[in-house]
Amino acid sequence: MIRIIRTDSDNQDFIQLVKHLDADLAERDRKDHSFYAQFNKIDKIKYVVLAYENDKPVGCGAIKEYASDTMEIKRMYTAPKSRGKGIASRVLHELEVWTSELSYKKCILETGKKQPKAIGLYKKNGYKIIPNYGQYAEIDNSLCFEKHIG
């Protein structure tokens, strides 16, 4: 059974899942990892969603304010043994619901071109590719997406 909870970045299960995420990204991004890592700090994130499978933490995601009407989705991860079960889509949906409850109008996010499963997840959930924003504007390895909420 999958259970979804809301928490913040002080949650120890979130911290552990992010360590696994960072190890995975370091392997994928190799020499580019340190550039991306500077934008993925988890201290003081107020809006974190965790997924539990049989009471074991297996997935996470977070939102941070990017602009007065926009939340940025951060730190999406599902443990390898739990992939393919719709967990990431459930976490993403909960982040979107939370975004709407907080009166934001859209979500944006960045993912790497070396992450085809993540790209597929976002497209499947209605995200559209947009020009790279902010710190990702000149980064060839980045793909940015947005989805209007509500």
N, C-alpha and C positions, 0 to 999 in steps of 0.2 A: 504494500500500500504506500502511496506517495502522499506526503503531508507537506504543505507549504506554510512557512511562517514569515512574519515580518520582524525585523530586528535592526540593529545598527552595526557599525564596523568594529565595535568592541567584542562582538560575539566570537568566542574561541573557535567554533565550528567554521565560521566564515574565514577567520584568519588562517586556519589549516587548509581549507579549500583553495584559498588564494595562493598559498605556498605551492600547491600542486599546479595551479594555473601558471604561475610564474616559471616553474621548471619546464612546463610544456612549451611556453612561449619562448623561453631562452633557447630551447632546442630548435624550434621552427625559425625564429628570427635571427639566430646566430649573431653576427656582428652588429645588427641593428637593434638588438635587445635593449641595450643601455639607453638608447634614444627613447624608445617607447616606455621603458620602466619609469622614467621621470614623470610621466603623466598618469601613472597608475598607482599612486600612493593611496592607502586605504584608511589613513587616520581621519577621524572626524566625518565619516560618511554617515548621515542620519537615516538613510533609506536603503536597507539591505533586505533581500529576500533569500531565504534558504529553502532548499528542498531536501526532505528526508525520505529515504526508502527503508521501510522496516526500522525506523528510528535511527538510521545511520545517515549522516550528512553526505549528500551525493551531488548537490548542485547549488549554484548561487548566482546572484546578479545584484547590481546596485544602480541607483540613480543619484545624480548630483545636479544641482541647478547649473545650467549653462547660460541662460538668459531669463528675463522676467517671464517669458511664456514657454520656455524650453528646458526640458530635463535631458541630461546626457546619460545614456546607459553605459555602465562600466562593469568590469570584472565578472563577465558571464563565463560560467564554467560548469561542466558536468563531468563527473568522474568517468573514466573510460569504461568500466564495467557496467555503468548505468546508462550509457548512451543508446539512442535508438528507441527510447521508451516515451518520448514526448516530454521529458522533464524540462529541457531548456525552453520549450515553448510555453510550458506552464509558468516557469519563473518569469519569462519575458512578459507574458500576459499579466501576471500579478504586478510587475513593475509598471506596466501601462495603466492598469486600474488605479494604482497608487498615484501615478502622475496626474490622472484625471481628478482624483479626489483632492489633490493639492492645487487644483485649478490651473495646471499648466496645459498648453494646447498641443504640444508635440514632443516627440522624443527624437534625439539624434544619437548617432554612435559612429565609432570608427572600428574597423577590423582590418586585418592584414590580408593581402592578396594570397598569401600562403596558407590561408585558412578556408578552404572551399566549403567545409561543412558549416562553418559559421555564416558564410555568405549565403548558403542555401537556407539556413534557418531564418535569417532576416528576410530574405525574399519571400519565403513561404508564409511568413507572418505579416506580409503587407508593407515591408519597408522598401523604399525607393532609393536608388543611388542618387546622391547629390554631389556637387563639387566639394572637394575636401575643404574642411573648415579649420579655422584656428591654427593650432600648432601642426596640423597635418596638411596644410594647404600646399606645400611644395614637396610632399613625400610621395614618391612613386609607388611604394609598396602598400600604401593605405587606400582603403575604400571607405567612403563615408555614406551613411544612410540616414533617412528620416521617415517618420510616420506621424501623421496628424492624428491626435487622440480625441475621441468623443465625437 
